[in-house]
C-alpha cells in the first residue's frame, strides 16, 4: 500500500509531478487563486517516487507500507531525473546490486 500526500501550502503549481508520473496519479486543478497538484489515481501508484524526487519544493511525500516497498533510494531517483537519464533508458547508470549471485 502506498500513501501519498501533497502539501497544498508548499505546492507552487509547476506540475512536475504531473509530467513525470508514468501512471497519472496527480493532476493540476484550480485551488483558490492558482493551480495545485491533486491526487486522482492513488490506486494506480507504482511507488516509483518520481513525483517526490522532482518536486522543486518537496511538497509531495510518498510512504510505502507493507509488502509494497520496492526499495529504490530517493537519491538514485533524484540523480536519474536531474541528469535526464530516464529518457535514454538508464544508459550509463550503474546497476544496483541485489546481493544475489
C-alpha positions in Angstrom: 0.0 0.0 0.0 1.2 3.5 -0.8 0.2 6.7 0.9 0.8 9.9 -0.9 0.4 13.4 0.5 0.6 16.8 -1.3 1.2 19.8 1.0 -1.0 22.4 -0.7 0.7 25.2 1.2 4.1 24.3 -0.3 2.8 23.4 -3.8 3.7 26.0 -6.3 1.7 24.5 -9.2 4.7 23.9 -11.5 3.3 20.5 -12.5 6.5 18.5 -12.5 4.7 15.7 -10.5 2.1 15.5 -13.3 4.6 15.4 -16.2 6.9 12.8 -14.5 4.4 10.4 -13.2 4.2 7.4 -15.5 0.7 6.4 -14.4 -1.1 9.7 -13.9 -1.6 9.8 -10.2 -1.6 13.6 -10.0 -3.4 16.3 -12.0 -3.4 20.0 -11.8 -6.6 21.7 -10.6 -7.7 25.2 -9.7 -7.4 25.8 -6.0 -8.3 29.3 -4.7 -6.2 31.7 -6.9 -3.8 29.2 -8.5 -3.4 25.7 -9.8 -2.2 23.0 -7.4 -1.4 19.3 -7.6 -4.2 16.9 -6.6 -4.2 13.2 -6.2 -6.7 11.5 -8.6 -5.4 7.9 -9.1 -3.6 6.9 -6.0 -4.6 3.2 -6.5 -2.5 3.3 -9.8 0.7 4.4 -8.0 3.7 2.1 -8.6 5.8 3.8 -5.9 8.5 5.0 -8.3 8.7 8.2 -6.3 9.2 10.3 -9.5 6.8 12.9 -8.2 8.6 13.2 -4.9 12.0 13.3 -6.5 11.2 16.1 -9.0 9.0 18.4 -6.9 11.1 21.5 -6.5 9.6 22.4 -3.1 9.3 18.9 -1.6 5.5 19.2 -1.4 4.9 15.5 -2.1 5.6 12.6 0.2 5.3 9.0 -0.8 5.2 6.4 2.0 5.3 2.7 1.2 3.8 0.3 3.6 3.9 -3.4 4.0 4.9 -5.6 1.0 4.7 -2.7 -1.5 8.2 -1.5 -0.6 10.4 -1.6 -3.7 13.5 -0.1 -2.1 14.6 2.4 -4.7 16.6 5.1 -2.8 15.3 8.6 -3.3 18.9 9.8 -4.1 19.1 7.3 -7.0 15.8 8.7 -8.4 17.0 12.3 -7.9 20.1 11.5 -9.9 18.2 9.9 -12.7 15.8 12.7 -13.1 18.2 15.6 -12.6 20.6 14.3 -15.3 17.8 13.4 -17.7 18.8 9.7 -17.9 15.2 8.4 -17.6 14.6 9.3 -21.3 17.6 7.3 -22.5 16.7 4.1 -20.7 19.2 4.5 -17.8 22.2 4.2 -20.1 25.4 4.8 -18.2 23.8 4.3 -14.8 25.4 1.7 -12.6 23.3 -1.3 -11.7 22.2 -1.6 -8.1 23.4 -4.9 -6.6 20.8 -7.1 -5.0 23.4 -9.2 -3.3 22.4 -12.4 -5.3 24.9 -14.4 -7.3 
